[in-house]
Amino acid sequence: MLQRQITALRHALAAPTPLALEELLVIRDLVGRALRPMEPPPGVTPREAAALLLLYPSAGELWLPLTVRSARLTTHRGEISLPGGGADPGDGTPVQTALREAWEELGIPPASVEVLGTLTPCYIPPSNNTLTPVVGLSATEPILRPDPAEVEAVFSVSLRTLLDPVTVQEEVWARHGVQMRVPFFAVAGHKVWGATALLLSELVVQLRRTLAH
């Protein structure tokens, strides 16, 4: 299983195919229209940001670490996230931003990550960021050292679990007085929704396409 997953991951990131919004996990209204803005409003210049989707081998398959954001942060407190954040002046590319953030948040050495490619950038309204998802592969299981200032906890989910359609669930939530359909990955007792679910769902769809061939 492990080698098949790694091969599929490499192929999927070598030439990712365009996806329709309908294929991704996006918050929608009760009739199915997407509520998430995919681009910033006219006249708004977002900050560049990046996140790392790091796949690593353990127990014969690939896993991916996710973080529970600290309650002390100004945005997205307590939500499930990927290591990432806004670009610093010294970052030359989104890849450098993602690797730096993963080092700062989880202690993952940048040199241990083989960068396979990027997924579709997405707009994050609460923080006014345009976030580029960077996909990387570690040859070994990393020792994760979460920074308590940013990370409340860290856990990992297997790629097999993310690829299982049963893992995706949906509930109707009321937020800001509006009822909406919220899809999420139900993993390790957590509901992974919002931007994190969007990024993970793109990876899942790309991998399913590759594995189908």
NORQUI-V135957 format. One record per pair of residues at least 24 apart in sequence whose ideal C-beta (glycine too) atoms are under 6 Angstrom apart, sorted by the first residue. I is the first residue (numbers start at 0). J is the second residue. Records with the same first field share a line. If there is no record, write none. Layout:
I = J / J
This chain:
0 = 59 / 60
1 = 56 / 59 / 60
4 = 61 / 158
7 = 206 / 209 / 210
10 = 209
11 = 205 / 206 / 209
12 = 115 / 116 / 134
15 = 205
18 = 204
22 = 204
23 = 197 / 200 / 201
24 = 182 / 196 / 197 / 200
26 = 179 / 181
27 = 180
28 = 179
29 = 178
34 = 179
36 = 122
37 = 122
38 = 122
39 = 122
45 = 127 / 128 / 129
46 = 85 / 128
47 = 86 / 129
48 = 85 / 128 / 130
49 = 83 / 93 / 96 / 97 / 131 / 133
50 = 81 / 83 / 97 / 130 / 132
51 = 82 / 97 / 101 / 133 / 135
52 = 132 / 134
53 = 135
54 = 136
55 = 137 / 140 / 141
57 = 140
60 = 157 / 159
61 = 158
62 = 155 / 157
63 = 156
64 = 153 / 155
66 = 150 / 153
67 = 151 / 152
69 = 149 / 151
74 = 125 / 126
79 = 189 / 191 / 195
80 = 195
81 = 195
93 = 131
94 = 133
97 = 133
104 = 146 / 149 / 150
105 = 143 / 145
106 = 144
107 = 141
111 = 137
118 = 201
121 = 197
123 = 194
132 = 198
154 = 187
156 = 186
160 = 186
161 = 203
162 = 203
